[in-house]
Amino acid sequence: MWQLNFSSLSDEYNVSMSAIPCPANSASCNTINNCYLPTTNAPNEYTGLATVNVSGSQDWRVYYYDEADLLSEIVGNSSSFDMGNLIGGSALNSSDIAAVNVNSTANNVNVFYVDQLTKALFTLEFSDGAWTDRMPPPPLFALIR
């Protein structure tokens, strides 16, 4: 059995997490399971979304821009999700978000977004249990070594 998980924004601008379970070696999948994720800070109607799996098959982080264009994170697992927390600065309205788990053992997550003021790409890193200050990502040639 394998499962496809993704996040989406509903017509009412609510964040949802969906799961499509599929039997191994089969071309057909089961019914979609949808989970509404309530938030303290309501999503912006033009938000980008990013979802990343951490530390286990059912442990998730969902990233979005709230109504004030601030970067927020929803933390959850197969039994429940929190109501979301602000983690970053102002993001450019309707720009994309990308998230990657760079160390699944330590749950180090990098979140990339476009800054509203500078219109430049920035990254936040969750490491050692805390978020770093926002910073530009390293130059591309530094990543290709």
C-alpha positions, 0 to 999 in steps of 0.5 A: 500500500502506498499513499499520495498526500497533498494540501489544497485551498478550498473555495472558502479559503480553508486549508485541507489535507487529502490522502489517496491510498493505493494498493501496491501493484494496482492501477486503481486507488481508494476514495479520497480522504479529506481533512479540513485544517482549521487555522488561527491565522486565516489563509490569504485567498492567493496563498501558495501552499507547501507540504512536507513529511517529517520524521515519519510516514504520518507527520506533516508540516503545511506552509501558507501565507495568512491574510496579512501575507505572513508565512505560517506553519500548520503542524500535525500527524495522523491524529491531529493538527495544530491551529497554525503558527506564524514563522516568517516575514511578509511574503509576496502575495500569490507567490509560491512556497517550497519546503523540503525536509533536509534531514529526516532524522533531525527534522530540519526543514527549509522553507523558500518564499519570495519576500514582499519588500525586496521581491527576492527569494528567501529561506527559513530553516527549522533546525535544533527545534527553532526557526532561523532568521530569514536569509537569502538561499546560498548561490546555486553554484554552492549547491552543485559541488 
